[in-house]
Amino acid sequence: MQISNELKIRIVGIGKVGTGIAEAFAQNGFEVYGIDIKKEKIESAMNNITLDLDNLIAKGKSNEEEKDVVLSRIRLGTDLDSVLDSDVVIEAVFEDMGSKKKLFKAIDDLVVSEEALLLTNTSSLSVTEIASATGRPEHVAGMHFFNPVPVMKLVEVVRGVLTSEQTIALVKQLAAIIGKAPIVSADSPGFIVNRLLNALVVEATRIVEEGVGAIEDVDIGARLGCGHPMGPFELIDYLKALPLVLDVTDYMADELGERFRMPVWVRNLAREGKKGSVAGGKFYDQNLPF
């Protein structure tokens, strides 16, 4: 396979990240087909891409003609059979191993090309286990994008136990052709970036629990002392991601040790059903008992 913008790209799962992946490929000359079982996600995806392109125009980084060209390269639908003739399939569904394995089995059965790349955007789950649902694990790899995808430059390329070196080389080229900087990780929970980030997040919650520093001071320290664009609590609030962070850190704790286990007060926050700013459950909204 030769990496070029002539490749047929299919993205399965058009949530926030999947939408961003579609936009990033379309901005770099690829014809993209996005697939989701929920029609409402299809509608919101096109609206979000249009809004994002309008923001670029407002900032003087694009124009109406370029916007129309990018939009013309994106098609969305609900039919998984559209992966039949694909060269690259990128899965971007919810972080659940059972769902991902079921989907990869279906994709493997449908994709005709023996050279096709089957890629997962998982941020923490085992690429090796996902690949085990297919008959071509050598062509399965992780291609982990970061949110917001059109802006963030990094892509983690994750090597499963049976992923071929050729597949890794091709995924790195694919990342580079859309302007991303690829790094390669072995198949370990959290890979490189989320292992670093989740260690920081868990320690931040312990710092607050132990009375070493308040939430605001931890975030300011991370921004001004460590050079992070957002503090750990600000980041989770912004992404509305507390339940997901708990799921991921529990998985990492099971695999790598209790140092990744969140303390009880964070679990109680999630148990109250406060799932980020939409439900009013931001860390900054809490009257904490310490």
Backbone hydrogen bonds in HBPLUS format (Angstrom, degrees):
<---DONOR---> <-ACCEPTOR-->    atom                        ^
c    i                          cat <-CA-CA->   ^        H-A-AA   ^      H-
h    n   atom  resd res      DA  || num        DHA   H-A  angle D-A-AA Bond
n    s   type  num  typ     dist DA aas  dist angle  dist       angle   num
A0007-LEU N   A0004-SER O   3.26 MM   3  6.04 172.9  2.27 122.1 123.3     1
A0087-ASP N   A0008-LYS O   2.98 MM  79  5.12 163.3  2.01 135.8 141.2     2
A0088-VAL N   A0008-LYS O   3.13 MM  80  6.35 158.5  2.18 162.7 158.8     3
A0033-TYR N   A0009-ILE O   3.09 MM  24  6.43 158.8  2.14 154.1 160.8     4
A0010-ARG N   A0088-VAL O   2.88 MM  78  6.21 158.0  1.93 161.5 168.6     5
A0090-ILE N   A0010-ARG O   2.81 MM  80  6.27 160.6  1.85 160.8 167.5     6
A0011-ILE N   A0033-TYR O   2.96 MM  22  6.35 159.5  2.01 150.8 156.4     7
A0035-ILE N   A0011-ILE O   2.75 MM  24  6.07 156.5  1.80 169.0 172.0     8
A0012-VAL N   A0090-ILE O   2.87 MM  78  6.19 156.6  1.93 146.0 153.8     9
A0092-ALA N   A0012-VAL O   2.75 MM  80  5.90 167.0  1.76 164.9 160.6    10
A0013-GLY N   A0035-ILE O   2.72 MM  22  5.89 169.5  1.73 173.6 174.0    11
A0019-THR N   A0015-GLY O   2.88 MM   4  5.83 155.8  1.94 146.1 152.6    12
A0020-GLY N   A0016-LYS O   3.17 MM   4  6.36 154.4  2.24 137.4 144.2    13
A0021-ILE N   A0017-VAL O   2.87 MM   4  6.21 151.7  1.95 153.8 162.3    14
A0022-ALA N   A0018-GLY O   3.01 MM   4  6.26 161.8  2.04 148.1 152.3    15
A0023-GLU N   A0019-THR O   2.98 MM   4  6.27 160.2  2.02 150.3 155.7    16
A0024-ALA N   A0020-GLY O   2.92 MM   4  6.11 160.1  1.96 148.6 153.9    17
A0025-PHE N   A0021-ILE O   3.05 MM   4  6.31 164.1  2.08 155.7 158.7    18
A0026-ALA N   A0022-ALA O   3.00 MM   4  6.16 165.0  2.02 150.8 155.6    19
A0027-GLN N   A0023-GLU O   2.87 MM   4  6.01 152.1  1.95 151.1 158.5    20
A0028-ASN N   A0025-PHE O   3.00 MM   3  5.21 143.8  2.14 102.2 113.4    21
A0030-PHE N   A0025-PHE O   3.13 MM   5  5.38 163.0  2.16 143.7 139.0    22
A0029-GLY N   A0026-ALA O   3.26 MM   3  5.33 151.8  2.34 114.6 110.4    23
A0032-VAL N   A0073-ARG O   2.83 MM  41  6.10 166.3  1.85 165.2 169.6    24
A0075-ARG N   A0032-VAL O   2.92 MM  43  6.27 157.0  1.97 156.5 164.2    25
A0034-GLY N   A0075-ARG O   2.76 MM  41  6.24 158.4  1.81 155.8 161.5    26
A0077-GLY N   A0034-GLY O   2.88 MM  43  6.34 148.0  1.98 157.4 167.7    27
A0036-ASP N   A0077-GLY O   3.05 MM  41  6.52 149.6  2.14 149.3 158.8    28
A0041-LYS N   A0038-LYS O   3.11 MM   3  5.49 134.3  2.33 104.8 116.2    29
A0042-ILE N   A0038-LYS O   3.38 MM   4  6.83 147.9  2.49 142.9 151.6    30
A0042-ILE N   A0039-LYS O   3.09 MM   3  5.05 119.3  2.47  93.5 108.7    31
A0043-GLU N   A0039-LYS O   3.12 MM   4  6.50 157.8  2.17 152.4 156.9    32
A0044-SER N   A0040-GLU O   3.00 MM   4  6.21 166.4  2.02 145.7 149.6    33
A0045-ALA N   A0041-LYS O   2.83 MM   4  5.81 148.1  1.94 142.4 151.1    34
A0046-MET N   A0042-ILE O   3.36 MM   4  6.64 164.0  2.38 149.7 150.9    35
A0047-ASN N   A0043-GLU O   3.21 MM   4  6.46 160.0  2.25 147.6 153.6    36
A0048-ASN N   A0044-SER O   2.84 MM   4  6.00 157.7  1.89 149.2 155.0    37
A0049-ILE N   A0045-ALA O   2.93 MM   4  6.18 159.2  1.98 152.5 158.1    38
A0050-THR N   A0046-MET O   2.96 MM   4  6.06 162.1  1.99 146.2 151.4    39
A0051-LEU N   A0047-ASN O   2.95 MM   4  6.18 159.4  1.99 148.3 153.9    40
A0052-ASP N   A0048-ASN O   2.95 MM   4  6.13 156.0  2.01 145.1 151.7    41
A0053-LEU N   A0049-ILE O   2.94 MM   4  6.21 159.1  1.99 151.9 157.2    42
A0054-ASP N   A0050-THR O   2.89 MM   4  6.12 150.9  1.97 146.7 155.5    43
A0055-ASN N   A0051-LEU O   2.94 MM   4  6.22 146.4  2.05 144.2 153.0    44
A0056-LEU N   A0052-ASP O   3.13 MM   4  6.51 147.4  2.24 142.3 150.7    45
A0057-ILE N   A0053-LEU O   3.07 MM   4  6.41 151.2  2.16 144.6 152.2    46
A0058-ALA N   A0054-ASP O   2.92 MM   4  6.22 156.2  1.98 147.7 154.2    47
A0059-LYS N   A0055-ASN O   3.03 MM   4  6.25 138.3  2.21 140.0 150.6    48
A0061-LYS N   A0056-LEU O   2.81 MM   5  5.08 153.1  1.88 163.5 156.1    49
A0060-GLY N   A0057-ILE O   2.99 MM   3  5.04 158.9  2.03 105.6 111.9    50
A0067-LYS N   A0063-ASN O   2.97 MM   4  6.23 157.6  2.02 153.1 160.3    51
A0068-ASP N   A0064-GLU O   2.98 MM   4  6.21 160.4  2.01 150.1 154.0    52
A0069-VAL N   A0065-GLU O   3.08 MM   4  6.38 153.3  2.16 146.6 153.9    53
A0070-VAL N   A0066-GLU O   2.99 MM   4  6.25 165.0  2.01 154.6 157.6    54
A0071-LEU N   A0067-LYS O   2.99 MM   4  6.22 169.5  2.00 157.1 159.8    55
A0072-SER N   A0068-ASP O   2.98 MM   4  6.07 145.4  2.10 140.1 149.5    56
A0073-ARG N   A0070-VAL O   3.08 MM   3  5.36 147.0  2.19 105.1 114.9    57
A0074-ILE N   A0071-LEU O   3.21 MM   3  5.47 164.9  2.23 109.4 114.0    58
A0082-SER N   A0079-ASP O   3.20 MM   3  5.96 168.6  2.22 118.3 121.8    59
A0083-VAL N   A0080-LEU O   3.08 MM   3  6.07 164.1  2.10 129.7 130.8    60
A0084-LEU N   A0081-ASP O   3.06 MM   3  5.70 168.0  2.07 123.0 125.6    61
A0086-SER N   A0083-VAL O   3.04 MM   3  5.09 168.3  2.05 119.0 119.7    62
A0112-VAL N   A0084-LEU O   3.03 MM  28  5.69 173.2  2.04 151.7 150.1    63
A0117-LEU N   A0087-ASP O   2.95 MM  30  6.40 155.1  2.01 153.5 153.2    64
A0089-VAL N   A0117-LEU O   2.93 MM  28  6.29 165.5  1.95 167.7 172.3    65
A0119-LEU N   A0089-VAL O   2.77 MM  30  5.97 175.9  1.77 174.0 173.2    66
A0091-GLU N   A0119-LEU O   2.78 MM  28  6.16 167.2  1.80 157.2 159.1    67
A0121-ASN N   A0091-GLU O   2.86 MM  30  5.91 147.9  1.97 159.6 167.1    68
A0096-ASP N   A0094-PHE O   2.75 MM   2  5.74 125.8  2.04 115.9  99.5    69
A0100-LYS N   A0096-ASP O   3.00 MM   4  6.24 161.9  2.04 157.7 163.3    70
A0101-LYS N   A0097-MET O   2.92 MM   4  6.09 166.1  1.94 159.6 162.6    71
A0102-LYS N   A0098-GLY O   3.08 MM   4  6.19 162.0  2.11 146.4 151.5    72
A0103-LEU N   A0099-SER O   3.00 MM   4  6.16 156.7  2.06 144.8 151.4    73
A0104-PHE N   A0100-LYS O   2.85 MM   4  6.07 161.9  1.88 152.4 157.3    74
A0105-LYS N   A0101-LYS O   2.98 MM   4  6.13 153.1  2.05 147.0 153.7    75
A0106-ALA N   A0102-LYS O   3.16 MM   4  6.42 157.5  2.21 143.1 148.8    76
A0107-ILE N   A0103-LEU O   2.85 MM   4  6.13 159.5  1.89 154.4 160.5    77
A0108-ASP N   A0104-PHE O   2.85 MM   4  5.90 162.9  1.88 145.9 150.9    78
A0109-ASP N   A0105-LYS O   3.11 MM   4  6.29 150.0  2.20 143.1 150.4    79
A0110-LEU N   A0106-ALA O   3.20 MM   4  6.40 133.6  2.43 137.7 149.5    80
A0110-LEU N   A0107-ILE O   3.01 MM   3  5.12 131.7  2.25  98.7 112.2    81
A0111-VAL N   A0107-ILE O   2.92 MM   4  6.02 170.6  1.92 170.8 170.0    82
A0118-LEU N   A0139-HIS O   3.12 MM  21  6.15 165.8  2.14 143.0 147.5    83
A0141-ALA N   A0118-LEU O   3.31 MM  23  6.79 145.8  2.44 141.9 149.9    84
A0120-THR N   A0141-ALA O   3.03 MM  21  6.49 153.9  2.10 149.8 158.2    85
A0143-MET N   A0120-THR O   2.75 MM  23  5.73 167.7  1.76 147.0 149.8    86
A0190-GLY N   A0124-SER O   3.41 MM  66  3.98 159.1  2.46 103.8 109.7    87
A0130-ILE N   A0126-SER O   3.14 MM   4  6.41 160.0  2.18 143.8 149.4    88
A0131-ALA N   A0127-VAL O   2.85 MM   4  6.01 160.6  1.89 150.2 155.7    89
A0132-SER N   A0128-THR O   3.09 MM   4  6.27 130.5  2.34 135.7 148.0    90
A0132-SER N   A0129-GLU O   3.16 MM   3  5.08 132.6  2.40  93.1 106.0    91
A0133-ALA N   A0130-ILE O   3.21 MM   3  5.90 164.8  2.24 116.0 120.6    92
A0134-THR N   A0131-ALA O   2.97 MM   3  5.55 165.9  1.99 121.4 124.9    93
A0139-HIS N   A0136-ARG O   2.90 MM   3  5.69 161.1  1.94 126.4 131.9    94
A0140-VAL N   A0137-PRO O   3.21 MM   3  5.09 166.2  2.23 103.9 107.6    95
A0164-SER N   A0138-GLU O   3.07 MM  26  4.92 176.3  2.07 125.3 124.2    96
A0142-GLY N   A0158-VAL O   2.96 MM  16  4.34 170.9  1.97 129.9 132.9    97
A0158-VAL N   A0142-GLY O   2.97 MM  16  4.34 157.2  2.02 112.9 120.2    98
A0144-HIS N   A0156-GLU O   2.82 MM  12  4.91 159.2  1.87 154.4 152.7    99
A0156-GLU N   A0144-HIS O   2.98 MM  12  4.91 160.0  2.02 140.3 141.6   100
A0151-VAL N   A0148-PRO O   3.04 MM   3  5.66 142.5  2.19 117.5 127.9   101
A0152-MET N   A0148-PRO O   2.95 MM   4  6.00 171.7  1.96 164.2 167.0   102
A0181-ALA N   A0153-LYS O   2.69 MM  28  5.73 158.8  1.73 146.1 153.2   103
A0155-VAL N   A0181-ALA O   3.10 MM  26  6.02 147.7  2.21 142.0 136.9   104
A0183-ILE N   A0155-VAL O   2.97 MM  28  6.42 150.4  2.06 159.5 166.2   105
A0157-VAL N   A0183-ILE O   2.72 MM  26  5.91 175.4  1.72 170.7 172.1   106
A0185-SER N   A0157-VAL O   2.86 MM  28  6.15 158.2  1.90 152.5 157.0   107
A0159-ARG N   A0185-SER O   2.97 MM  26  6.32 164.1  1.99 169.8 174.0   108
A0163-THR N   A0160-GLY O   3.22 MM   3  4.96 154.4  2.28  97.6 105.3   109
A0168-ILE N   A0164-SER O   3.19 MM   4  6.59 159.6  2.23 147.9 152.6   110
A0169-ALA N   A0165-GLU O   2.97 MM   4  6.21 161.1  2.01 148.9 154.0   111
A0170-LEU N   A0166-GLN O   2.92 MM   4  6.16 155.6  1.98 149.1 155.7   112
A0171-VAL N   A0167-THR O   2.93 MM   4  6.17 159.4  1.97 154.4 159.5   113
A0172-LYS N   A0168-ILE O   3.01 MM   4  6.20 157.8  2.06 149.8 155.7   114
A0173-GLN N   A0169-ALA O   3.06 MM   4  6.31 153.4  2.13 142.6 149.8   115
A0174-LEU N   A0170-LEU O   2.86 MM   4  6.11 152.1  1.94 145.9 154.2   116
A0175-ALA N   A0171-VAL O   2.93 MM   4  6.19 156.0  1.99 149.2 154.5   117
A0176-ALA N   A0172-LYS O   3.00 MM   4  6.23 159.1  2.05 145.8 151.7   118
A0177-ILE N   A0173-GLN O   2.94 MM   4  6.14 152.0  2.02 150.3 157.0   119
A0178-ILE N   A0175-ALA O   3.28 MM   3  5.60 145.6  2.41 103.4 112.6   120
A0180-LYS N   A0175-ALA O   2.91 MM   5  5.11 156.8  1.97 148.6 143.5   121
A0179-GLY N   A0176-ALA O   2.96 MM   3  5.02 155.9  2.02 112.1 112.7   122
A0188-SER N   A0186-ALA O   2.98 MM   2  5.80 121.6  2.33 111.5  95.1   123
A0191-PHE N   A0188-SER O   2.73 MM   3  5.17 158.2  1.78 143.5 148.7   124
A0196-LEU N   A0192-ILE O   3.11 MM   4  6.38 157.2  2.17 148.3 154.1   125
A0197-LEU N   A0193-VAL O   2.77 MM   4  6.02 170.0  1.78 156.9 160.2   126
A0198-ASN N   A0194-ASN O   2.80 MM   4  5.56 163.3  1.82 136.1 141.9   127
A0199-ALA N   A0195-ARG O   3.23 MM   4  6.13 148.3  2.34 133.4 141.2   128
A0200-LEU N   A0196-LEU O   3.19 MM   4  6.47 152.8  2.27 144.7 151.8   129
A0201-VAL N   A0197-LEU O   2.87 MM   4  6.21 157.6  1.92 150.6 157.4   130
A0202-VAL N   A0198-ASN O   2.94 MM   4  6.00 172.2  1.95 147.8 150.0   131
A0203-GLU N   A0199-ALA O   3.12 MM   4  6.18 161.7  2.15 141.2 146.8   132
A0204-ALA N   A0200-LEU O   2.86 MM   4  6.03 148.0  1.96 146.5 156.0   133
A0205-THR N   A0201-VAL O   3.07 MM   4  6.43 152.3  2.15 149.9 156.2   134
A0206-ARG N   A0202-VAL O   3.16 MM   4  6.49 146.8  2.27 144.3 153.4   135
A0207-ILE N   A0203-GLU O   2.91 MM   4  6.16 150.4  2.00 147.9 156.1   136
A0208-VAL N   A0204-ALA O   3.16 MM   4  6.45 156.0  2.22 147.5 152.5   137
A0209-GLU N   A0205-THR O   3.00 MM   4  6.17 162.7  2.04 142.2 147.5   138
A0210-GLU N   A0206-ARG O   2.89 MM   4  5.98 155.0  1.96 149.2 154.6   139
A0212-VAL N   A0207-ILE O   3.01 MM   5  5.26 140.1  2.17 164.5 165.1   140
A0211-GLY N   A0208-VAL O   3.08 MM   3  5.21 157.7  2.13 106.2 113.0   141
A0217-ASP N   A0214-ALA O   3.05 MM   3  5.22 114.0  2.50  99.5 115.2   142
A0218-VAL N   A0214-ALA O   2.91 MM   4  6.21 156.4  1.97 159.9 167.0   143
A0219-ASP N   A0215-ILE O   3.03 MM   4  6.30 165.5  2.06 155.9 159.2   144
A0220-ILE N   A0216-GLU O   2.97 MM   4  6.18 161.4  2.01 148.1 153.5   145
A0221-GLY N   A0217-ASP O   2.86 MM   4  5.93 156.5  1.92 142.0 149.2   146
A0222-ALA N   A0218-VAL O   2.93 MM   4  6.20 152.8  2.00 147.6 154.7   147
A0223-ARG N   A0219-ASP O   2.98 MM   4  6.23 154.5  2.05 147.5 154.4   148
A0224-LEU N   A0220-ILE O   2.78 MM   4  5.87 171.0  1.79 162.1 162.9   149
A0225-GLY N   A0221-GLY O   2.76 MM   4  4.96 140.1  1.92 125.5 137.8   150
A0226-CYS N   A0222-ALA O   3.29 MM   4  4.92 137.5  2.48 102.6 113.8   151
A0228-HIS N   A0222-ALA O   3.05 MM   6  5.72 165.7  2.07 145.8 141.4   152
A0227-GLY N   A0223-ARG O   3.16 MM   4  4.95 125.6  2.47 110.7 119.9   153
A0235-LEU N   A0231-GLY O   2.89 MM   4  6.02 155.6  1.95 154.0 161.1   154
A0236-ILE N   A0232-PRO O   3.19 MM   4  6.38 161.6  2.22 143.2 146.6   155
A0237-ASP N   A0233-PHE O   3.05 MM   4  6.22 163.4  2.08 148.7 153.6   156
A0238-TYR N   A0234-GLU O   2.85 MM   4  6.01 158.5  1.90 149.1 155.5   157
A0239-LEU N   A0235-LEU O   2.97 MM   4  6.17 157.2  2.03 150.5 156.0   158
A0240-LYS N   A0236-ILE O   2.93 MM   4  5.84 117.9  2.32 136.7 151.9   159
A0241-ALA N   A0236-ILE O   3.22 MM   5  5.37 161.1  2.25 145.2 150.4   160
A0240-LYS N   A0237-ASP O   3.21 MM   3  5.02 143.6  2.35  93.6 104.3   161
A0245-VAL N   A0241-ALA O   2.83 MM   4  5.99 163.3  1.86 164.8 170.4   162
A0246-LEU N   A0242-LEU O   2.98 MM   4  6.20 158.2  2.02 156.2 161.5   163
A0247-ASP N   A0243-PRO O   3.04 MM   4  6.31 159.1  2.08 147.3 152.7   164
A0248-VAL N   A0244-LEU O   2.91 MM   4  6.16 163.8  1.94 155.5 159.7   165
A0249-THR N   A0245-VAL O   2.86 MM   4  6.00 167.1  1.88 152.0 155.9   166
A0250-ASP N   A0246-LEU O   2.94 MM   4  5.99 152.7  2.02 145.8 153.1   167
A0251-TYR N   A0247-ASP O   3.07 MM   4  6.28 156.8  2.12 143.7 150.0   168
A0252-MET N   A0248-VAL O   2.90 MM   4  6.20 157.2  1.95 149.3 156.1   169
A0253-ALA N   A0249-THR O   2.80 MM   4  5.94 151.2  1.88 142.5 150.6   170
A0254-ASP N   A0250-ASP O   2.91 MM   4  6.14 157.0  1.96 148.8 154.6   171
A0255-GLU N   A0251-TYR O   3.08 MM   4  6.31 147.3  2.19 142.6 151.2   172
A0256-LEU N   A0252-MET O   2.61 MM   4  5.53 159.7  1.65 153.9 160.2   173
A0257-GLY N   A0253-ALA O   2.91 MM   4  4.55 145.9  2.03 117.6 124.4   174
A0260-PHE N   A0257-GLY O   3.26 MM   3  6.42 174.0  2.27 130.9 131.7   175
A0261-ARG N   A0258-GLU O   2.96 MM   3  5.14 169.9  1.97 117.8 118.9   176
A0266-VAL N   A0263-PRO O   3.25 MM   3  5.82 135.0  2.47 111.4 121.2   177
A0267-ARG N   A0263-PRO O   3.38 MM   4  6.74 155.5  2.45 144.6 151.7   178
A0267-ARG N   A0264-VAL O   3.00 MM   3  4.97 112.4  2.47  95.8 112.6   179
A0268-ASN N   A0264-VAL O   2.84 MM   4  6.13 157.2  1.89 160.3 166.6   180
A0269-LEU N   A0265-TRP O   3.16 MM   4  6.30 145.5  2.28 132.6 141.2   181
A0270-ALA N   A0266-VAL O   3.16 MM   4  6.53 151.3  2.25 144.6 151.2   182
A0271-ARG N   A0267-ARG O   2.82 MM   4  6.11 152.3  1.90 148.9 157.9   183
A0272-GLU N   A0268-ASN O   3.10 MM   4  6.26 137.1  2.29 142.5 150.9   184
A0273-GLY N   A0270-ALA O   2.92 MM   3  5.44 156.0  1.98 115.2 120.8   185
A0279-ALA N   A0276-GLY O   3.14 MM   3  5.90 133.5  2.36 119.7 128.2   186
A0281-GLY N   A0276-GLY O   3.02 MM   5  4.88 153.5  2.09 140.1 131.9   187
A0280-GLY N   A0277-SER O   3.16 MM   3  4.72 158.4  2.21  94.9 101.2   188
A0285-ASP N   A0282-LYS O   2.90 MM   3  5.21 157.5  1.95 110.3 117.9   189
A0286-GLN N   A0283-PHE O   3.27 MM   3  5.64 168.0  2.28 113.4 117.0   190
